[in-house]
Amino acid sequence: MDHDARRERLKCVLADARLDLDVEAVALLGYSNDTWRIGSLVVRVCWRGDVKRMEREASIAAHLPPDVRYPPLVAAGRTGDLVWMVTRWVEGVPLAGAWPRLDPRDRRRAVTQLAQVLEALHGWNLPAPLTGLLDGREVVDLSDAGAVVGATLNPLPVERAFALAAHARTMPFVDPRVLDAVVERLQDLSAHDPFDSAAKPFEQVVVHGDAHLTNMLWNESGLAALLDLEWARLGPRELELEPFLRAVDWSGREPELMPAHEMADLLSWMAHGYPRLFASPHLIQRLWLYQLAFTLRELFTWPVATAPADRLAPDHPLNLLPMFARSSDHLEQLLAGAIESSSRRSRAS
């Protein structure tokens, strides 16, 4: 049934886009959208949640400089409740899939190129008409958990995270003591919230917001493309580091995730290539805030817990939240090498 619904959505979009293609559409992996390859094109269809996020992505894609390596935009539009984009196909595989097979030299080359791509995105002079599209301080109905979850990947300003914590108290198997600890920690860290309208102004750049290795394409020539800008927003540079924290095997029991020592190397290479990404004087506190807020949001995006935390996957948010709320030791250990590398590079320049 779901496959039939996806096909029907694609049929509607192709008719509206006037793409009369005689090549078979091949479904691709997509977490929040329908994604298809049709010959030399990729068609993405956004149909649930805040579909305006793909309209924002299309507006951004039409103006991005080549150094960001976003696939060329062919067309974009809206068909009823469906928002769609068509881009050129770029040969490659997700960097996350290629990573285990890469030798250390190619891993470092990939991360260096990624640092260059992110620096190019952050250095992009955003056209004035797009500024309003990416303003992360838009009004959100805090009484609606779905609206908070759909607004941004990282539910900040911190009032959004507080709202999600309140909504989470009605969810099954959520220990209120854990939520109490999370809320207390968020209160402690709220002084470091860069999205607080009362906070000291910071240099806002366009951040991808979801730049994990699955959203990078890799081929024999190197990093071929940066994908999926639907969660882009104006924010501080170091917000880009939060998706890498998600990929760490914090429990030591999830082989699909990256061991902490590997991620520490990756971040050190990133700091060498792009030291300003680590330049915030309150880097640990900000990343701690971002990590807690995102993990709290994941309570609403994972399937609803059907058992207590000790019977769920080690990386389930119910298992990660207590550790993340307890202290920042895990971040300090992970980032020690990257912070030192960034400092050395800054001193040398």
URZIPE-V730400 format. One record per pair of residues at least 6 apart in sequence whose ideal C-beta (glycine too) atoms are under 8 Angstrom apart, sorted by the first residue. I is the first residue (numbers start at 1). J is the second residue. Records with the same first field share a line. If there is no record, write none. Layout:
I: J + J
This chain:
6: 27 + 34 + 45
9: 34 + 45 + 47 + 82
10: 25 + 34 + 36 + 43 + 45
12: 79 + 80 + 82
13: 43 + 45 + 79 + 82 + 84
14: 20 + 21 + 43
15: 79
16: 77 + 79 + 84
17: 43 + 75 + 77 + 84 + 86
19: 38 + 41 + 43 + 75 + 86
21: 38 + 39 + 41
23: 38 + 39
24: 38
25: 36 + 37 + 38 + 43
26: 36 + 37 + 38
27: 34 + 35 + 36
28: 35 + 36 + 37 + 42
29: 35
30: 44
32: 46 + 48 + 49 + 230
33: 44 + 45 + 46 + 47 + 54 + 230
34: 44 + 45 + 47
35: 42 + 43 + 44 + 45
36: 42 + 43 + 44 + 45
37: 43 + 89
39: 89
40: 88 + 89
41: 74 + 86 + 87 + 88 + 89
42: 71 + 86 + 87 + 88 + 89
43: 84 + 85 + 86
44: 54 + 84 + 85 + 86 + 87
45: 82 + 83 + 84
46: 53 + 54 + 82 + 83 + 84 + 230
47: 81 + 82 + 83
49: 146 + 149 + 150
50: 150 + 151
51: 78 + 81 + 82 + 83
52: 83
53: 150 + 230 + 231
54: 76 + 83 + 84 + 85 + 230
55: 76 + 78 + 83
56: 133 + 134 + 230 + 232
57: 85 + 228 + 229 + 230 + 232
58: 73 + 76 + 85
59: 130 + 133
60: 130 + 133 + 134 + 206 + 229 + 232
61: 70 + 73 + 76 + 85 + 87 + 229
62: 73 + 76
63: 127 + 130
64: 70 + 121 + 124
65: 120 + 124
67: 116 + 117 + 120
68: 117 + 120 + 121 + 124 + 226
69: 117 + 223 + 224 + 225 + 226
70: 87 + 225 + 226 + 227 + 229
71: 87 + 88 + 89 + 90 + 225 + 227
72: 87 + 88
73: 85 + 86 + 87
74: 86 + 87 + 88
75: 85 + 86
76: 83 + 84 + 85 + 86
77: 83 + 84
78: 84
90: 217 + 224 + 225
91: 217 + 219 + 224
92: 217 + 218 + 219 + 224 + 225
93: 217 + 218 + 219
94: 213 + 214 + 215 + 216 + 217 + 218
95: 110 + 114 + 213 + 214 + 216 + 217 + 218 + 223
96: 212 + 213 + 214 + 216 + 247
97: 214
98: 218
99: 107 + 110 + 213 + 258
102: 110
107: 265 + 266 + 269
108: 269
109: 222
110: 216 + 218 + 222 + 223
111: 266 + 269 + 270 + 273
112: 269 + 272 + 273
113: 222 + 223
114: 211 + 216 + 223 + 270 + 273
115: 269 + 270 + 272 + 273 + 274 + 277
116: 273 + 274
117: 223 + 226
118: 208 + 211 + 240 + 274 + 277
119: 273 + 274 + 276 + 277
121: 205 + 206 + 207 + 208 + 226
122: 205 + 206 + 207 + 237
123: 205
124: 205 + 206
126: 134 + 206 + 234
131: 234
134: 206 + 232 + 233 + 234
135: 233 + 234
136: 152 + 156 + 195 + 233 + 234 + 235
137: 157 + 195 + 197
138: 151
140: 147 + 148 + 151 + 160
141: 147 + 148
142: 148 + 159 + 160 + 163
143: 163
145: 163 + 164 + 167 + 300
146: 300
148: 155 + 160 + 163 + 164 + 167 + 297
149: 155 + 164 + 297 + 300 + 301
151: 160
152: 160 + 209 + 231 + 233
153: 209 + 210 + 231 + 294 + 297
154: 209 + 239 + 242 + 290 + 293 + 294 + 297
155: 161 + 163 + 164 + 293 + 294 + 296 + 297
156: 193 + 194 + 195 + 289 + 290 + 293
157: 193 + 195 + 196 + 197
158: 186 + 189 + 190 + 193 + 195 + 196 + 289 + 293
160: 293
161: 186 + 292 + 293 + 296 + 297
162: 183 + 186
164: 296 + 297 + 299 + 300
165: 179 + 182 + 183 + 186 + 296
167: 300
168: 174 + 179 + 296 + 299 + 300
169: 176 + 179
171: 299 + 304 + 305
172: 304 + 305 + 306
173: 305 + 306 + 307 + 308 + 309 + 318
174: 299 + 305 + 318
175: 309 + 318
178: 318 + 321 + 322 + 325
181: 321 + 322 + 325 + 326
182: 292 + 296 + 321 + 324 + 325
184: 325
185: 288 + 292 + 325
186: 289 + 292 + 293
189: 285 + 288 + 289 + 292
190: 196 + 289
192: 282 + 285 + 286 + 289
193: 199 + 289
194: 202 + 235 + 236 + 286
195: 235
202: 236
203: 236 + 237
204: 234 + 235 + 236
205: 234 + 235 + 236 + 237
206: 232 + 233 + 234
207: 232 + 233 + 234 + 235 + 236 + 237 + 239 + 240
208: 215 + 226 + 229 + 231 + 232 + 240
209: 231 + 232 + 233 + 235 + 239 + 240 + 243
210: 228 + 230 + 231 + 243
211: 226 + 240 + 243
212: 243 + 244 + 246 + 247
213: 247
215: 226 + 227 + 228
216: 223 + 225 + 226 + 227
217: 223 + 224 + 225 + 227
218: 224
236: 280 + 286
237: 276 + 277 + 279 + 280
238: 277 + 278 + 279 + 280 + 283 + 286 + 287
239: 290
240: 277
241: 267 + 277 + 278 + 287 + 290
242: 287 + 290 + 291 + 294
244: 263 + 266 + 267
245: 287 + 290 + 291 + 331 + 334
246: 294
247: 257 + 258 + 263
248: 257 + 258 + 259 + 260 + 263 + 334
249: 255 + 257 + 258 + 259 + 260 + 315
250: 257 + 260 + 314 + 315 + 320 + 323 + 330
251: 314 + 315 + 319
252: 259
253: 314
254: 313 + 314 + 315
257: 315
258: 266
260: 330 + 333 + 334
263: 334
264: 333 + 334 + 335 + 336 + 337 + 338
265: 337
267: 334 + 335 + 337 + 338
268: 337 + 338 + 340 + 341
270: 277 + 278 + 338
271: 277 + 278 + 337 + 338 + 339 + 341 + 342 + 345
272: 341 + 342 + 345
275: 341 + 342 + 343 + 345 + 346 + 349
277: 342
278: 335 + 338 + 339 + 341 + 342
279: 342 + 346
280: 286
283: 335 + 339
284: 328 + 331 + 332 + 335
285: 328
287: 331 + 335
288: 324 + 328 + 331
291: 324 + 331
292: 321 + 324 + 325
295: 317 + 320 + 321 + 324
296: 317 + 321
298: 317
299: 317 + 318
302: 316 + 317
305: 312 + 316 + 318
309: 316 + 318 + 319
310: 319
312: 318 + 319
313: 319
323: 330
324: 330
